[in-house]
Amino acid sequence: MKLIKLVIALILTICFSQLNAQNVKVLQKQLNEYGNLKLSNMNGQDNMDYNSRVKTDSLEKVIKPELRKYREYYTKLFIDNLKIKKNEDVDYCTYIWALGLMQSLDADTLIIDILKNNPNKIICNLAMRSLSEIGTEKCGNYLYDLYLKGNKEDKNNFLFLLLKMHYKPILPHLMDFLKDSVNTGNWSLVFYCGKMQNEFSEYLIKNMDSDNLTIRKNIGFLLTFLIPIEAKGRIYELYWTEQDWMVRCLYLMALERIDSDYDTMENFFRKVVTEEKNEYALKFANETIALLPEMRKELNEFISKRKPDSFIFETEYQKLMESGGKEGSYDILKFSCNLQDEQKLIRLKERVLDRFSDECLYDYKALNHIIMFIRTLKGKFLE
């Protein structure tokens, strides 16, 4: 019996090795094509044309499942090859990238060593991104150390990578990012500060009454995108003491998206109409009041079409998570969601921001819309 088991184990081992020996050539070709496209477009953040982006997305869909299915095999193979490959090889670069795609925990020490000892900027960029994908504490600590030592441009790159891996010690440094007037009203605020929404919202709310006007403007702008429910009370509290009209307008815009109680919001906006002196705030308040019947109508349509189904929701959710929000239906997600799904939708918002492009903000807003409906329903029904 023991002999039979040993023979079976040996056969399985041989079959597994042969499978990967055959696949690795195909995978290597795909990785080289993928790597060449990425490397030819690397300059800080990726800046690909549409056709290159479509090609890399298509290749990644094929490569990633294969890599993760045989993660242990490919991790060992690529680590061994990195130890003998020359730095200038395309293979060398794609192995670093692939270890990140696989989130190979065993590769963190090797990739940190590459970062420490390699002068090639492209290879260092690849290595830093792979560390952020691998996401171990060792990776985070090393990138954080580079952040503290970096110049302003380098700090922004490290900041995004650390936020992407949810490295909590970086959160206080985001407040320095909010002090910079260059960022006021800039989409980059959303891409950086939206990566750890739940954790960073605490800092936003705490600093809403900051003496620094730039910080208050940037916080107001962020509230319209992050829509943290915890900010609602602070907005109502601070609106009438806020001296800057632009911040007040941003507060109104945020309330329209945060407050799920339409009656309370309408009463507040009517008070704004009678007491506000600034023409822009008045205009926004009046427009929101006029829009409320349509908002209530949309909510009723949502209620009538909604059919909560955890299986359907989870299937669509995984498609969207895996693709960074590019594949899957937001409508299916909306009509199949449960009232307990808000945190999952927030994680999906963070994943969508990985695309680091203006067009992803449309999907981000679509998710905000679903969250707004969920919050409104929570006040009306219990499931």
Phi, psi and omega per residue, in radians:
M1 nan -0.779 3.137
K2 -1.094 -0.670 3.133
L3 -1.109 -0.740 3.125
I4 -1.063 -0.755 3.142
K5 -1.103 -0.687 3.130
L6 -1.145 -0.711 3.124
V7 -1.107 -0.790 3.135
I8 -1.070 -0.768 3.137
A9 -1.083 -0.688 3.129
L10 -1.149 -0.746 3.127
I11 -1.075 -0.784 -3.141
L12 -1.091 -0.709 3.127
T13 -1.096 -0.762 3.139
I14 -1.120 -0.781 3.138
C15 -1.070 -0.724 3.138
F16 -1.093 -0.754 -3.139
S17 -1.135 -0.755 3.141
Q18 -1.131 -0.685 3.129
L19 -1.014 -0.836 -3.100
N20 -1.297 -0.543 3.078
A21 -1.084 -0.672 3.100
Q22 -1.269 -0.762 -3.061
N23 -1.277 -0.514 -3.019
V24 -1.132 -0.541 3.098
K25 -1.165 -0.772 3.100
V26 -1.132 -0.769 -3.135
L27 -1.106 -0.698 3.141
Q28 -1.063 -0.739 3.111
K29 -1.093 -0.765 3.123
Q30 -1.143 -0.720 3.119
L31 -1.102 -0.708 3.127
N32 -1.102 -0.753 3.115
E33 -1.120 -0.793 3.113
Y34 -1.056 -0.837 -3.116
G35 -1.103 -0.722 3.124
N36 -1.082 -0.710 3.099
L37 -1.116 -0.783 -3.139
K38 -1.140 -0.829 -3.070
L39 -1.120 -0.620 -3.115
S40 -1.246 -0.239 -3.112
N41 -2.017 0.158 -3.075
M42 -1.473 2.041 3.047
N43 -2.703 1.496 -2.969
G44 1.276 -2.142 3.034
Q45 -1.311 2.693 3.133
D46 -1.036 2.420 3.135
N47 -2.342 1.145 -3.038
M48 -1.526 2.646 2.941
D49 -1.351 2.970 -3.015
Y50 -1.048 -0.791 -3.079
N51 -1.124 -0.700 3.114
S52 -1.136 -0.689 -3.134
R53 -1.140 -0.716 3.117
V54 -1.091 -0.744 -3.135
K55 -1.124 -0.798 -3.126
T56 -1.156 -0.668 3.101
D57 -1.081 -0.735 -3.127
S58 -1.151 -0.737 3.122
L59 -1.160 -0.709 -3.108
E60 -1.114 -0.624 3.111
K61 -1.067 -0.589 3.136
V62 -1.429 -0.740 -3.015
I63 -1.249 -0.824 -2.981
K64 -1.041 -0.833 3.128
P65 -1.055 -0.681 3.133
E66 -1.122 -0.778 -3.141
L67 -1.095 -0.788 -3.064
R68 -1.310 -0.464 3.103
K69 -1.143 -0.698 -3.139
Y70 -2.043 0.818 -3.040
R71 -0.948 -0.812 -3.071
E72 -1.092 -0.754 -3.126
Y73 -1.101 -0.903 -3.066
Y74 -1.243 -0.567 3.091
T75 -1.046 -0.858 3.135
K76 -1.111 -0.738 -3.129
L77 -1.064 -0.829 -3.067
F78 -1.267 -0.635 3.086
I79 -1.112 -0.796 3.114
D80 -1.055 -0.745 -3.128
N81 -1.191 -0.623 3.112
L82 -1.092 -0.512 -3.109
K83 -1.280 -0.321 -3.094
I84 -2.049 -0.237 -3.095
K85 -1.329 2.697 3.040
K86 -1.473 2.578 -3.053
N87 -1.031 -0.535 -3.041
E88 -1.418 -0.167 3.140
D89 -1.158 2.458 3.007
V90 -1.092 -0.636 3.113
D91 -0.966 -0.750 -3.108
Y92 -0.995 -0.797 -3.135
C93 -1.172 -0.747 -3.078
T94 -1.243 -0.504 3.066
Y95 -1.136 -0.740 3.097
I96 -1.048 -0.791 -3.137
W97 -1.090 -0.765 -3.095
A98 -1.127 -0.648 3.112
L99 -1.106 -0.561 3.041
G100 -1.240 -0.773 3.117
L101 -1.022 -0.653 3.140
M102 -1.399 -0.203 -3.029
Q103 0.939 0.884 -3.066
S104 -1.345 1.797 -3.062
L105 -1.081 -0.544 -3.099
D106 -1.259 -0.154 -3.048
A107 -1.668 -0.058 -3.005
D108 -1.080 -0.743 -3.103
T109 -1.121 -0.770 -3.133
L110 -1.098 -0.774 -3.094
I111 -1.198 -0.626 3.048
I112 -1.095 -0.714 3.095
D113 -1.081 -0.692 3.094
I114 -1.078 -0.769 3.125
L115 -1.078 -0.679 -3.094
K116 -1.208 -0.555 -2.925
N117 -1.999 -0.038 -3.053
N118 -1.885 2.162 -3.117
P119 -1.442 -0.185 -3.072
N120 -1.251 2.085 -3.036
K121 -1.123 -0.703 -3.124
I122 -1.112 -0.772 3.131
I123 -1.115 -0.687 3.108
C124 -1.121 -0.703 3.093
N125 -1.074 -0.762 3.107
L126 -1.066 -0.771 -3.102
A127 -1.124 -0.724 3.134
M128 -1.113 -0.724 3.132
R129 -1.161 -0.670 3.116
S130 -1.136 -0.673 3.094
L131 -1.071 -0.696 -3.137
S132 -1.190 -0.527 3.090
E133 -1.307 -0.704 -3.136
I134 -1.138 -0.814 2.890
G135 1.301 0.325 3.088
T136 -1.284 2.895 3.109
E137 -1.052 -0.642 3.116
K138 -1.081 -0.729 3.099
C139 -1.077 -0.820 -3.123
G140 -1.086 -0.779 -3.121
N141 -1.092 -0.689 -3.126
Y142 -1.203 -0.790 3.118
L143 -1.121 -0.620 3.126
Y144 -1.142 -0.690 3.095
D145 -1.098 -0.712 3.085
L146 -1.140 -0.656 3.089
Y147 -1.038 -0.823 -3.095
L148 -1.108 -0.518 -3.090
K149 -1.623 -0.181 -2.968
G150 -1.414 2.856 3.004
N151 -1.397 -3.113 -3.016
K152 -1.057 -0.787 -3.134
E153 -1.108 -0.791 3.132
D154 -1.108 -0.680 -3.127
K155 -1.030 -0.725 3.140
N156 -1.112 -0.674 3.109
N157 -1.145 -0.815 3.126
F158 -1.144 -0.632 -3.140
L159 -1.024 -0.818 -3.123
F160 -1.111 -0.740 -3.122
L161 -1.123 -0.719 -3.137
L162 -1.211 -0.639 3.083
L163 -1.185 -0.662 3.137
K164 -1.053 -0.600 -3.128
M165 -1.667 0.192 3.088
H166 0.990 0.865 3.126
Y167 -1.528 1.794 -2.952
K168 -1.080 -0.615 -3.131
P169 -1.047 -0.266 -3.124
I170 -1.402 -0.302 -3.011
L171 -0.969 -0.816 3.141
P172 -1.024 -0.487 -3.117
H173 -1.267 -0.306 3.081
L174 -1.119 -0.457 3.114
M175 -1.134 -0.554 3.032
D176 -1.109 -0.652 3.101
F177 -1.076 -0.646 -3.114
L178 -1.320 -0.312 3.132
K179 -1.354 -0.290 -3.058
D180 -1.430 2.038 -3.102
S181 -1.148 -0.358 3.100
V182 -1.051 -0.511 -3.079
N183 -1.486 -0.128 -3.038
T184 -1.060 2.130 -3.138
G185 1.247 0.194 -3.084
N186 -1.611 2.443 3.136
W187 -1.026 -0.452 -3.103
S188 -1.020 -0.500 3.091
L189 -0.999 -0.747 -3.114
V190 -1.198 -0.755 -3.098
F191 -1.112 -0.630 3.132
Y192 -1.453 -0.971 -2.997
C193 -1.315 -0.316 3.128
G194 -1.468 -0.093 -3.083
K195 -1.301 -0.392 3.087
M196 -2.328 1.119 -2.951
Q197 -1.011 -0.928 -3.076
N198 -1.062 -0.773 -3.077
E199 -1.217 -0.683 -3.052
F200 -1.441 -0.394 -3.138
S201 -0.986 -0.601 3.109
E202 -1.019 -0.727 3.124
Y203 -1.207 -0.685 3.133
L204 -1.061 -0.883 -3.064
I205 -1.124 -0.695 -3.139
K206 -1.096 -0.530 -3.038
N207 -1.842 0.258 3.139
M208 -1.125 -0.413 3.102
D209 -1.840 0.473 3.128
S210 -1.020 2.601 3.061
D211 -1.255 -0.294 -3.104
N212 -1.512 1.985 -3.081
L213 -1.108 -0.666 3.133
T214 -1.047 -0.752 3.103
I215 -1.074 -0.760 -3.115
R216 -1.136 -0.683 3.098
K217 -1.118 -0.789 -3.121
N218 -1.156 -0.647 3.090
I219 -1.153 -0.763 3.106
G220 -1.019 -0.749 3.115
F221 -1.089 -0.773 -3.119
L222 -1.155 -0.631 -3.134
L223 -1.050 -0.518 -3.139
T224 -1.261 -0.296 3.132
F225 -1.845 -0.794 -3.092
L226 -1.318 -0.439 -3.134
I227 0.685 0.927 3.111
P228 -1.230 2.210 -3.087
I229 -1.088 -0.460 -3.106
E230 -1.189 -0.280 -3.104
A231 -1.451 -0.212 -3.020
K232 -0.992 -0.889 -3.110
G233 -1.074 -0.683 -3.140
R234 -1.163 -0.637 3.119
I235 -1.122 -0.832 3.110
Y236 -1.054 -0.640 -3.106
E237 -1.233 -0.730 -2.985
L238 -1.630 -0.236 -3.022
Y239 -0.957 -0.830 -3.003
W240 -1.378 -0.227 3.087
T241 -1.762 -0.174 3.131
E242 -1.253 2.177 -3.064
Q243 -1.469 -0.429 -3.053
D244 -1.560 2.186 -3.080
W245 -1.150 -0.579 -3.121
M246 -1.169 -0.711 3.101
V247 -1.115 -0.708 3.117
R248 -1.085 -0.718 3.091
C249 -1.079 -0.716 3.113
L250 -1.146 -0.631 3.072
Y251 -1.092 -0.736 3.122
L252 -1.120 -0.736 3.118
M253 -1.089 -0.710 3.127
A254 -1.169 -0.735 -3.139
L255 -1.038 -0.686 3.131
E256 -1.014 -0.454 -3.090
R257 -1.813 -0.349 -3.064
I258 -1.679 -0.759 -3.021
D259 -1.348 2.021 -3.111
S260 -1.517 -0.094 3.102
D261 -1.684 1.667 -3.048
Y262 -1.071 -0.579 -3.128
D263 -1.175 -0.800 3.100
T264 -1.079 -0.764 -3.136
M265 -1.102 -0.745 -3.136
E266 -1.088 -0.751 3.124
N267 -1.064 -0.706 3.126
F268 -1.163 -0.762 -3.112
F269 -1.158 -0.568 3.083
R270 -1.197 -0.599 3.049
K271 -1.154 -0.682 3.084
V272 -1.041 -0.743 -3.124
V273 -1.062 -0.632 -3.095
T274 -1.495 -0.436 -3.018
E275 -2.022 -0.335 -3.113
E276 -1.279 2.446 -3.133
K277 -1.758 -0.406 -3.067
N278 -1.364 2.307 -3.049
E279 -1.138 -0.605 -3.089
Y280 -1.271 -0.725 3.090
A281 -1.132 -0.701 3.094
L282 -1.053 -0.802 -3.124
K283 -1.070 -0.773 -3.127
F284 -1.119 -0.758 -3.133
A285 -1.074 -0.764 3.124
N286 -1.111 -0.712 -3.140
E287 -1.133 -0.664 3.128
T288 -1.171 -0.750 3.102
I289 -1.035 -0.736 3.128
A290 -1.172 -0.475 -3.087
L291 -1.479 -0.327 -3.047
L292 -0.993 -0.709 3.082
P293 -1.016 -0.680 3.111
E294 -1.186 -0.658 3.102
M295 -1.107 -0.727 3.120
R296 -1.172 -0.638 3.108
K297 -1.131 -0.772 3.102
E298 -1.042 -0.713 3.128
L299 -1.099 -0.771 3.137
N300 -1.120 -0.664 3.084
E301 -1.139 -0.700 3.094
F302 -1.059 -0.790 -3.138
I303 -1.079 -0.711 -3.090
S304 -1.234 -0.545 -3.103
K305 -1.609 -0.283 -3.014
R306 -1.243 2.259 3.077
K307 -2.337 1.546 -3.084
P308 -0.964 2.253 -3.141
D309 -2.649 1.861 -3.050
S310 -1.075 -0.658 -3.121
F311 -1.161 -0.837 3.134
I312 -1.088 -0.777 3.137
F313 -1.042 -0.832 -3.067
E314 -1.145 -0.671 3.117
T315 -1.074 -0.814 -3.124
E316 -1.238 -0.647 3.134
Y317 -1.056 -0.762 -3.136
Q318 -1.146 -0.660 3.072
K319 -1.030 -0.820 -3.095
L320 -1.199 -0.704 3.126
M321 -1.114 -0.798 -3.088
E322 -1.117 -0.609 -3.058
S323 -1.679 0.066 -3.084
G324 1.212 0.451 3.102
G325 1.560 0.100 -3.079
K326 -1.574 -0.383 -3.134
E327 -2.183 2.324 -3.083
G328 2.130 2.956 -3.054
S329 -1.968 2.143 3.079
Y330 -1.255 -0.496 3.084
D331 -1.167 -0.768 3.091
I332 -1.060 -0.751 3.111
L333 -1.035 -0.778 -3.090
K334 -1.099 -0.816 -3.016
F335 -1.457 -0.201 3.129
S336 -1.817 -0.055 -3.023
C337 -1.261 2.716 3.000
N338 -1.810 2.908 -3.114
L339 -1.201 -0.265 -3.127
Q340 -1.604 0.110 -2.993
D341 -1.611 0.094 -3.058
E342 -1.032 -0.769 -3.106
Q343 -1.126 -0.622 3.063
K344 -1.107 -0.696 3.134
L345 -1.175 -0.599 3.067
I346 -1.142 -0.721 3.084
R347 -1.101 -0.637 3.102
L348 -1.188 -0.650 3.045
K349 -1.000 -0.777 3.135
E350 -1.117 -0.670 3.126
R351 -1.166 -0.695 3.122
V352 -1.038 -0.638 -3.123
L353 -1.168 -0.281 3.073
D354 -1.042 -0.393 -3.133
R355 -1.220 -0.386 3.043
F356 0.845 0.835 3.112
S357 -2.485 2.644 -3.086
D358 -1.002 -0.644 -3.046
E359 -1.131 -0.439 -3.123
C360 -1.217 -0.306 -3.126
L361 -1.192 -0.410 3.048
Y362 -1.130 -0.741 3.103
D363 -1.202 -0.662 3.098
Y364 -1.026 -0.782 3.129
K365 -1.182 -0.594 3.094
A366 -1.079 -0.685 3.103
L367 -1.198 -0.675 3.058
N368 -1.025 -0.681 -3.129
H369 -1.087 -0.740 3.104
I370 -1.117 -0.753 3.130
I371 -1.065 -0.719 3.114
M372 -1.053 -0.750 3.112
F373 -1.105 -0.759 -3.141
I374 -1.038 -0.805 -3.130
R375 -1.094 -0.689 3.133
T376 -1.144 -0.729 3.122
L377 -1.132 -0.621 -3.140
K378 -1.020 -0.546 3.136
G379 -1.394 -0.193 -3.066
K380 -1.913 -0.624 -3.021
F381 -2.300 2.806 2.957
L382 -2.059 2.383 3.114
E383 -1.935 nan nan
